[in-house]
Amino acid sequence: MFIDRTEAGRRLADRLSHLRAHPDVVVVGLPRGGVPVAAQVAESLGAPLDVIVVRKLGVPFQPELALGAIGEDDIRVVNDDLVHMAGVSDDEIAQVEARERVELDRRAEQFRRGRTRVPLTGRVVVVVDDGVATGATARAACQVAREEGAARVVLAVPVAPKDWTNRLGDEADELIAVDTPEFFMAVGQHYRDFDQTTDDEVIRCLDRVARHVEHLRNGDDPLLPFDDDIAIDLHDVSIGGHLTVPDRAHGVVLFAHGSGSSRHSPRNR
C-alpha cells in the first residue's frame, strides 16, 4: 500500500537507481496521475521530465478497445490485425483520429504552456505511470516513445498485475514495478490517497523538476526552492507532511501534529 503518488514515486526511483549514472535518460509521465510519480523519479535520477501525451484510437462501436494510438508530431500507431478483425475502414479510423487529435493537442498545450518539449531521439526513455491495469495506455505510450526515436524504453510503475510482463514485455526493453500483488483489481486500491491529479499539479511538477535539473547543471543546491508533500519512512511507519523551502531560507520551522489533527486541518494550515 502506497501513501500517495509522491511516496510511490520515491519507492519506484529506488528501483531505477541503476540509471542514475546514465547521461541520456529522459523521464516521461503519463498525464495526469503518472506525472507526480514521474517527478520523483526524475529528481532522483537528475533527469529532465516531460509528459508523453497519448490518445487511444478506439474502435468506433467499442471505444474502450484500442486499435492504436496517436502522439504528438502526427505520430500514429495502428494495430493492423485488430483493424482487419474489427472491420474498421480507413475513413472511420480517420474520423476517430481527428477527434482525438484535437484533445491531444489541447492537453499538450495546456500542460506545457509554451515549454519546449524534451527530445527523445537516441535517449533512454523511462515511461512512468501511477500503475498498470489493462496496460492499454502504457502500451500506447511505449509505442509513441519508439516512434519519437527512443533508443531504449523502460516502462516503470509502482504497481501492476502479476502477469503484466506477459502483456507488455514486447513493448519495452525493461519493465519495472515496485509491487505485483497476487490479487489485483484496480490501481487505486493500492494507494491510501488516490485523489485525482489536477492540471495545475502536473504543471507544478514539470516546473519543479525543470528547476531541479537547472540547479544541478549550475552546481547549485537542487533542493532550493521546494514546495511539495513528503513522507518520512521510519521502520514500518511512514509519516506524511508538507515541506516548503523558500529561496534564501535561514532556518527551519517544524510543525508536529498530534493525533487529533493533521496537516490538512484548516486551523493548522
N, C-alpha and C positions, 0 to 999 in steps of 0.2 A: 504494500500500500504506500503510495507516494502522498506526501502532504499536499503538494500542488505542482504546477508545471516547473516552477523555479527549482524546487528540490529534485524533481525528476531530471531536469537538465544537468544539474551538478553530478548526479549519480551516473548519468549517461556519459558525461565528459570524462569521468574516471575510466570508463571502458574504452575511450578513444585516445588515451594518453600516448599511444604509440605513434600518433600523427603529429604530436607537438613539434617535433624537430623538422617536419616536412615543410619546405618553403612554398609549396604551390597549393596549399589547402584553401578551399573556399567552403563555407558552411551556408547552406540554403535551407530556410524554414518554409514549411507549408502553412500559408495563412489560413485561419488565424491562429489556431491553437498550437501549431508547431513552432511558431516564432519565439515565444518565451523560452521554450526548451532549447531551441537552436541558439538563442542568445547566450545562454550559459555555456554551451559547447564552444561557441566562437570565442568567447572571452578566455576560456580555459586554454584553447589552442593558440590564442593570439592571431586568429584568422579573421578575415573580413566576413561579414554577414550580409546576405541578401535574401529576398524572398524568391521562391520559384512559383510563379503564378500559373496554374494549370486549370483547365476546364475539361471535364469529361464530355465526350461526344456520345450521348445516349441513343440507343435505338428508339426511333420515333414513337413506336407503340409500347415501349417498355424503357422509359428514360433511365432507370436505375442500372440497366445493363449497358456497360460501356463498350462501344465498338471501336473506341480510340480516344485520343486526347489532343488538345491543342495547347501550344505555349506561345510565348512572345516571339517576335520576328517571323510570324507566319509559320511557325513550326507546327507540323501536323503529323500525328502518328495514328495509323488506322490498322486494325486487325482485319485483313482481307478475308480470312477464313470465316470470321464471325459475320462480316458484311454479306458474304455469299450465303451463309446458312440462314440469316435473318431475312434475306431477300430485299435488302435496302438499296435503293437506287442512288446514283451519284447526285441527282437533284435533291433527294431527301437529305443526304449527308451534307450537302452544301447549305441547305436551309438551317439544319441544326448548328453547323459551324458558324454561320453568320450570326445567329442569335447568341451563341456562347462567346464569340469573339468580342462582341460589344461589352459583355460583362467582364471578360478577361481584361480588356484594355482599361475599363473603368477602375477595376481593382488595382491593377498595376500602377496606374497614375496616382490613385489615392494613397497607396502605401508608400510609394517612393517620393512623391511630392517634388519632382524635379531632380531627385538624387540620381547620379549616374549608376547604371547597372554594373555589377561586377562581372567581368568576362569569365566564361567557364572554359574556353578553349585551352586544351592542354593541361587543365588543372585536375587535382584530386577534389572531387565534389562530394561533400558529405550532406546527403539529403536527410533532413530531420523532421519528424512529426511527433505529436504527443502520444502516438500509439498506432498500431495497425489492427484493423478488424478484418474487413474483406480484402484489403490490400489494393483496391482499385485505384485510389488516389495516389498511393505510394508508387504503384507500378507506372502510372502516367508520368509522375514527376521524374522518375529514373529515366524513362524513355526520352523525355524532353531534355534532361541534362545531357544525355548521349547525343541527341540531335544538335545541341548547342556546343558540342565539341569536347565534352569532358573526357579526359584520358583515363580516368578511373572513377567509378561511382561507388560510394559507400552509403548504404541505407541504414540509418541508426534511429532507434526508437526506445523509449523507456519500457514499453510493454507490448507484447504481441502473442497471438495464439501459439501453441506448442508446434504446430505444423507450418509455421509461417515461412520457413526456409524452403519447404517443398513448393509453396505457392509462388514465392518471389525470387528464388535462387537464381533464376536465369536473367533477372533484371539488373542485378548489382554485382559488383566484383567482391563485395564484402557486406555481410548483413550482421548487425549488432543489436541485441536487445538486452536490457538490464534484467528483465523478468519475462519468462514464458510460462505462465501458470497452466496447470493441468486443466482447470475449469475456467474457461474464458467465455464471457457473454458480450461484454462491451468494454471499450477503453475506459469510460468514465467510472466504472465500478472499482477501478484500481487507484483512484485518486480520492482523497478526503475533500479537497476543494477542486471542483471541475467546472467552475463558473466560465461562462463564455468569454473568450478573449475579444476585446474591442479593437476597432481600427486604431484608436489612439494608442493603445498598448503596443500594437505592432509597430507603429511609428516610433514610439519611445524606445523600444528595443533596438531598432535599426540605428537610431541616433546615438544611443548609449554605446553600442559596440563600435560604431564609427569613431567616436571619441576615444574609446579604449585603444583601438588599433593605432590611431594617430599619436596617442601618448607613448605607446610602445615604440613607434618609429622615431619619436623625438627623444627617447630615453627618459621620459618623464614618469612620474608615478601614475600607473594606469588606473588606480582606484579613485582618482580625484577628477571630477566630482562623481558622486554616486547617489542614487536615489531609487531603491528597489526593496522588495521583500527579500528576506534572508531566512535561513534556518541554521541553527547551531545543533549539530549532532553530538549527543552525549550518550555513549553506550547504546541502549535500545530506545532512547528517548530523543525526540527532535523538538527543539524549542523554536517556534516561529517568531519573527519580528520584522521590523521595517527599519532599514538603515539609510540615513541621509547624511552625506558628507558634502558640505558646500565648498566652494572654492576658498582656498586660504584658510581652512579651518584651524583653530588654535587649541581645541580641546574636544572632549567627548562628554556628552550627557547620556547616561544610560537610564532608561525608564523601565523598571522591572515591575510587571503587573502581577497582582495576586490572583487567587483562584476565582474571585468574583467578577473580574473584568478582563478585557483583552485590548490589544492594540486597535481593535475595530470599534471600541466603545466611543461614541460621540463625545462623551465627557472627557475621556483621556486624550482624544485627538485634539 
